Amino acid sequence: TNALNIANELAVRPQFKIVVTGGVARPQSYELIGPLADGVLGQITLDVAVLGVVAFDVTHGAAAHDEAEAAINRLLCERAERVIVAADSSKLGQRAFARICAAELVDTLVTDTAVGQDTVRRFEEAGIRVLAV
């Protein structure tokens, strides 16, 4: 993970191998960004990347407000076999400043039960599995 808070939560679970990317901590999101993170991500492969995003749209893809954060998340997508986006329904159909990846690169969207059926249909038509929990 490139997020300190997520690493902290998972570190106590022995069934997970936790690798932290390194980099400069971004106080707003606890994410590690910058060239140190780039270097680590260039050396590993991932089975699954789970991304928290600020916006996700079928046309514009997944996005973040910060371009450095988006760049690291983009690398995570490139290195992963599967990409899961976690976004509450208020973030769906929205766009933000810095693109992470195209919607076509996302396998699964996990969102809340407040998501509208039209929104679900649009993502499913784009080939994205939608889980509303």
N, C-alpha and C positions, 0 to 999 in steps of 0.2 A: 504494500500500500504506500501511497505517498501522503497519507493523512495520519498525523500523530495521534489524534483521538481514536481513530479506528484501530491502529496498531495497539494502543493501550487496552482497548476492549478485547481484542483477539489474543493478546499475549498470554492470557491466563487459560486459554483453551489448547490443551496439548495436541488435539487432532489437527490443528492448523500449523503450517510452517509460515511464519511471518517474516517477510523481507521488507524492510523500509528502504525507500529509494535513496535517501540522503537529499541534501539540498538545503535551501534557505526556507525557514518556516514562515508561512504567510499567516499573520495573526487573525485575519478575518475568517479563515476557513481551516486553520491548522494543517494545511497542505504544504508539502515540501516541493519547492519549485527551483528551476534554474539548471545550470549545466551539470552540477553533480548528479541530479536526478536523471538527466538525459543520459549520462554515462552508464549508470546502472541499468536503465531500461533497455539500452542497446545491447546488453549482455545476457538478457534472460528471455524466456518465453513463458507465457501464462496460459493456463487452461481457461480461466474466466476472469474478465475485468468487470467489476461492478462500479458504475459511475453515478455519482450524485451530480445533477446538473441544475442550472437555474432556468433553462428553457429547452423544450424539445418539441419539434414540429416536423411533420412528414416532409415538407418541402425544404426547410432550412436546416434540419438536422438537430443535433444536440449542441448546446452552447453554454458558455460561462460569461460572467462579466469581465473577468481578468484574462488577458491574453497569455500570460505566463502559465496560469493554471490550466487554461485550455490546451496549451502546447503539451504539457505533461500528460493530460488525459488523452490527447490524441495519440501520443506514443503508447500509452497503455492499450488503447484500441488496436493499434497496429501490431502489438506483440501478443494479443490474446486470440485464442481459438474461438471464444464466444464473448459477446459484449452484452451486458445487462445494464439498462438505464433504470435508476430509481428516481422517480419524480412524482411529487404529489400533483393532483389534477389541476391545480392552479398554474402549473408550469407548462402544461401541455397546450400545443397550438401557439406557443409564444416563441419569440426569438430574442437573442441577446447578442452583445457586441462581438464576442470571440467564439468562432465555430470550433467545436471539438471534432465532430465527425458527421458524415452524411447519415441519414436515417437508415439507408440500406446496410450499413455496417452493424446495426443493432439487431440482436436476435430476440431479446425479450425486454419488455417494458413492465416494471413493477410500479403500480400506482395505488391510490386509495379508491374506495368504493364510491366516492362522489363524482368520479369520471363519467361524462356523458356517453351514451351509446353511439352517437355520431362520431365522437372522438375515437372511441374504441374501434369502430368500423374503419375509420381512415387509417389507423396504424395497422390493423390486421390486413387491410387491402395492400398495404406496403410490405407485407410479409413479416411483420413484427408480432410476436406472441405477446398478448397483453394479460397481465395478472393484476386484478383489482382486489387488494386485500385490506 
